[in-house]
Amino acid sequence: MACDHGKVLQLAREGNWEESHAMVQVHGDEFSCQIHGYLHRVEGDLDNARYWYGRGGMRLPSNTLEEEYARLLARL
């Protein structure tokens, strides 16, 4: 089953970190990994975030969380 990226991002925006993390962590596609990395940035776990962004084909971004959320949302 494909990840519902929009739902994951919506849950994250609403503060439902646990639920959004549970939904995305079982997926290994590039975009899911980037979202997973973003969620760990929100959590404050930058080592884990760095790992997941790397799996998503990019470095840990230096933008704000709000800017990163907007970037991810624009990819939908």
N, C-alpha and C positions, 0 to 999 in steps of 0.2 A: 504494500500500500504506500502511496506517495504521501509525503508530509504536507499538511495543510499550513503552509508558511504564513498565510494571512491570519489564520486563527492563532498560531503561536505568537506572532507579533502583537495581535490584539490582546491576548492574555498577558503578555509582558507589559504592555502599556497600562493595563488595568491593575498591575501589581501582583498578578498571579504567577510569581516566578516559578514555584514548584510545578504547577500544572504545565506551564509553557516549556519548562525544562524537560519534564517527563515526555511530552509530545515530540520534542525535537531530538532528544538524545538517542533515539533508536534509528535515526536516519544518518546515512553517510555521504549523501550528495553534497556538492560544493556549497550550495546556498544554505542547506541545513547546518553545515559545519560553521559557516560564518555567523548564522543566527545563534548557534550554540556558543560560539566565542563571545558574541555580544552579551548573552545572558550571564556568562561568567564575569564579564566586565561589570555588569550591573551589580553582581554579587560582590565584587571586589577581589575576586580570585584571578589576578592577572597572569599567573603562570598557566593556569588551566585555559584561560582565554587565549593566550598566545598559542598554546597547543592546538586549540580548535580552529583558530584563524589559519594556522599553518596547514591544517588538514583541508581547509576551505580555499587554499591556494593564495593566501595573502598574509602579509605581516600584521601584527597587532596595530590597529589604527591609532593615530594620535588625536583624532577628532574628539569632540565631546560626545557623551552618550546620546544627547538629543540629535546631534548631527548624524551619528551612526544609525540611530533608529530611522531617521529620514532617508538615509542612503539605502538601508535594507527595504524599507517600505516602497521606495521608488523602483526597486527591482521586481516587485510583484507585477 
